[in-house]
Amino acid sequence: MPRNLSTPQVHQTPGNVLSIDMVSLSYPYIITPSTTPTFYRLFSAAIATAAHLHHRCLVFRLHGMTLRDLLNRPCMLPLPTNNMLCITWQIFKAVAFLRSINIAHTDLKPENIVLVEDTILHIREMGSTGRFKDKPILRSCEIKVIDLEEAQYSPAGRRHAAGSPRYRAPEIYTGTGWSYPIDVFAAGCITFELYTGQALLPRSNDIPDIFLSLEATIGGFSSRFAKEISRYHPKLFVWQASPKIRRDLKDRPTNDATSTHLNHVKTLLTLFRHPHLKEFIKLATNPDPKHRITAENALEHVIFRERCSD
C-alpha cells in the first residue's frame, strides 16, 4: 500500500469500549470511513462481535442505493443527460485520483458505485403525446466508489483475471497483461449503461464473443494489439488491411442471447442524440489499452463542459 494510506486498527479497551483508528483514502468520490459517535452506536454490536474475534473493523457512513439499483428502476430511466454526465464525471475523477496514487480499482461496475443519498423528487414533464406526466429524478447526483477489496497497487503487467463480466477490458481476457487502463474501460462501459440503460458487452466470457462485440460496436483492434494478442491466441485474427476477427469464428454458432444483445447495442448506438458522447465512449473503451484515453484526459473532454458544478 502507498505510504499515505494506513490500515485501520480496532482496539479493545477496558469496559468493552471500542476505539477505532480510521485513517484511509480521503477523496470526494472515494468512500471513506466515518468516525462520528452516531455510527459507533449504530454498528456497536457488529463491531463488538468482530473485535471479540480479533477482526479489523471499518465503520462507513450509510449512503444510498447503488447505480445497479438505480438502473434496475425503469421509472428512473432515461436519466436526465446532465445527471448522467455528472455521475460519469465523478467516476472518471475517482479513477484519475486512484491512478495518481498508483492504485487500480480493478472491479468498477454499477454495483460498486453508490449514491451519497437517493432522495427522489418528482417533476412534471411533457411526454411524446403532448401530455404532462410525472418524472422521478434524483435530488443529488453525488456518488462514491466503493469496494476496493480487489484494488491493486502498481499493477503493471498483472495477468490474473480481474473485474466482472461485462466490464472487463480485452487485455484481461488475452493474457497479455493489464494495468491502470482497465479502470477506464470499465468506466466507459458504465457510461454507456447510464445513458442507454443497457450493458455495452454481452453476458459472456467467451473471447470471440467479447471481441466480436467490440469490433462491431466500438471499432477494430489495432495492428499492434492484435499482434500482441496473437502470441497467445494465434487463430483469433485474420490479417487483411487491418486485423479482423476470423471469419470462421464469426460464422460459428453463437447463443441467441449474445446475438440479440449485439444487435440491440448497435441499434442503440445509432440512436445517440448527445453530440460527442458516442466518441467519448469509444475513446474510453478502445480495445487497445495504449490507445485508450486516460482518466485525466477524459475529464477534459468536451462532453463535460456542461456538466453540473463540482
N, C-alpha and C positions, 0 to 999 in steps of 0.2 A: 504494500500500500504506500502511496506517496506520504511524505513526511507531514504534510499539512492536514492529514486525516488521522484520527486516533480511534482506538477501539473502545466502545462504551463498556463500562465496568459496573457490576452490581455488587453492592456491599451490604452484608447483614450486620446491623448494629444492635446494641442491647435493646431489649424490649420489642424485638421483631419489627423495628422501623427500618425501612429500606432507604438506602442512599444510592442514587443512580447518577453516574457521571455521563453526561450526554454531549460529547464533542463529536461532530460528524460533519458531513457535507453541508455547507451552508450556501444556498444559492436560490434565487427566486423560483426557479422552475424545477428544482430537485427537492423531493420531500425530505424534511428534517425532523428529528425527534423533538418532542415537547418536554419541557421541564416544569410546567405550571402545576400547582397543587391540585387543580381540578382533575387533571389527567392522572395524577398519582392516585387519587381516590377512586376514579373510575376503574382503574386496572389493578388496584392493590391486590385483589385476590389472586389474579393470574400471575402477577409478579411474585407474590409470596410463594406460590407453588413452584415457580421456576427457580427462585433463589434457593429454596429448600433443596432442589435437585442440582444446584450449582450450575444452572444455565445462565448465560448472559441475557439481559433483557433490554428491549427498546420500547419506549412508550411514544406513540405517534398521535398527532392531532387527528381527530375524526374528520375526515373530508367527505366529499360527496361521491356520487357514482362514478364508475369507470367510463371511459369512452365506449367500451363494448356495450355497457348498459345503455348508454345514450343511443348508439347505433341500432340497438335492438328495440327501440321505441319508434315505430313508424310515424307516429303523430309528430315527432320532433324533426322529421326529415321532409324535404331537404333543409339542412342548416342554412340560415342566412349567410351569404357569402362573407360578410365582414366577420361573423363569428367563426366560420371555418378558417379564415386566414389568420385570425387572432390566435386560435388554438395551434395552427400549423407553425406560426412564427415562434411560439413558445417551445414547441417540441424541438425545432431546429436550434433554438437558443440553448436549450438544455444539452443537446448533443454537442454543440460547439463548446460549451463550458466543460463537459466531461473530457472532450478532446484536449482542451487546454491544460488539463491536469493528467493527461496520458491515460485516460480511462475510456474503455469501450463498454457500453451498457450490455450489448450482445443479444438482448431479448426485448427490444422495443416492439410493442403491439398495443392495440387498444385496451387490452386487459391490464396493462401496466402503466396506464396514464389515468389519473383521477382528476375530476373537477374539485376545486377547493370547496366550492359549495354548489349544490344542484337545485337551488330555488328556481321554480318555473313560473314565468309570467305569461299572461295570455293577452294577445293583441288581436285586433280585428284587421283583416286584410281582404282585399278583393280577389276572389278566385277567378279561374278562367271563364266561368259562366257569367261573370259580372256581378255576382252576389258576394256579400261580405261573409266571412267565416272566421271562426276562432283559430288562431295560430299560436301554439305554445312555443316560447323561446326561453333561452337561459338568461337569468338575470346577470350572471357573471361568466365570463369565458376563461377565468384564471384556472390553470391546470398545474399538476405536479406529476413528474415522472417518478415512478416507484419501482420497487423490486430490483435492487442491484445485486441480488444474490449471485447471479452468474457473471457479473461485471469482471472485466479483465484489465489488469494494469500492463501497459506497454505490450499490446497484443500482437505486434508484428509477426507474421509468419505462423500464426496458430493454424492448426489443421483439424482440430476436433469439431464435431458437429455442434453448432451453436444456434440459438434463436428458435423460433417457432415456425412451422409450416405456414406458408402464405406471406411470410415477412423475411424469409431467408434470402440473402444475396446469392447470386450464382456461384461466387467463389467458395462459398461454404460447401456446396454440393460437389465441387470438382476435385478437391484435394490439392488445389494449387496454393493454398494458404490464404488467410484472411487477416484483416486488420480493422482500423477505425472506420473505413468506408461502409462496413456492413450496417452501421447505425444510420447512415444517411439513406441507404437503400430502404431500410425498414420505415424510416420517416417518410420517404416518398410514397411507399405503399399505403401508409396511414393517411397521407394527404389525399390520395385518390379515393380512399374509402370514405373519408369525411365529406368529400364533395359529391360522391355518387351514391353512397350507402352500400356499395358492393366492393368486395375484395378484388384487388388487381390480379392476383395469381390464383390458379385453381387449387383445390384441396388435394394436392398430390405431392408425393416425394419422389416421383419418377423424373429423372433428369431430362429425358427428351420432352416430357410434358411441360416442365417448367421452362426449358429453353425455347420450345416452340411457342409458348405463350408470350415470352419476352420478345422473340423475334417478330411475332405477328402484331404486337401491340406497341411496344416501346421502340424497337428497332433492332437491327442485326448486331452481331458480335464483331468487334474489331479484329483485324488480322492478328495483331499482337496477342490478344487474349485467347483467340481461337487456337493459335499455335501452342500457347501455354497449356490450354485445356487438352489439346490433342496428345500431349505427352502422357496423360492419364486415361484419356478416352479417345483412342485413335480412330474409331469408327463413327464418331459423332458428327463430324462436319464433312461436307464435300466442298472442294476448293474450286471456285469459279472466279469471277472478277472480285468477289468478296466471299468470305466463308458463309455457307448456309447449312442449316440442319439437313442431314442427309435425306434424300427423297424417300428412300425405303423406310426410314424412321417416321417420316411424316405420314406415309401411307399405311403404317401399321395400324391394327385395330386399337382404338382408344375408347375409354369408357365414355358413356354418353354424357355424364356429368361434366367431364373436362371439356368436351367439345361444345356443349351448351354454354358453359361458363366463358370460354374463349370468344364465342360469337357474341355473347352479351357484352363483354368488355369492349370488343371492337365497335359495337353499336354505341355504347356509352361515350367512347372517345370522339365519335363523330358528332355528338350532341353537346359537347362542351361549349358553353356560352361565354365563359370568362376569358378575356384575352390574356394570353401568356401562361395560363395555368397548365395547359397540356405540355407546353415547352418545359415548364418548371418540373413537372412530374417526370418527364423523360430525362432531364438532366440529373435528377436525384436517383432515378432507377436505371441509369445506364448500366448495361451488363458488365462493362469493363470498369473495375474499381479505379483504375488510373485515369479514366476519362469522366468518372462520376464527379459531380460538383461537390465541393467541400461544404460542411455546415456553415462555416464562416462566410463563404461566398454566397451561399443560399440566402442568408439573411439580408444580403444587399440586392436581391433580385427585385425586379420591377413589380412583381405581384404584391409585395409588402409595402409599397408606398402609400397605400390607402388603408392599411390595417389599423386596428384600434391602437390607441396610445399605450405606451409602456405602462 
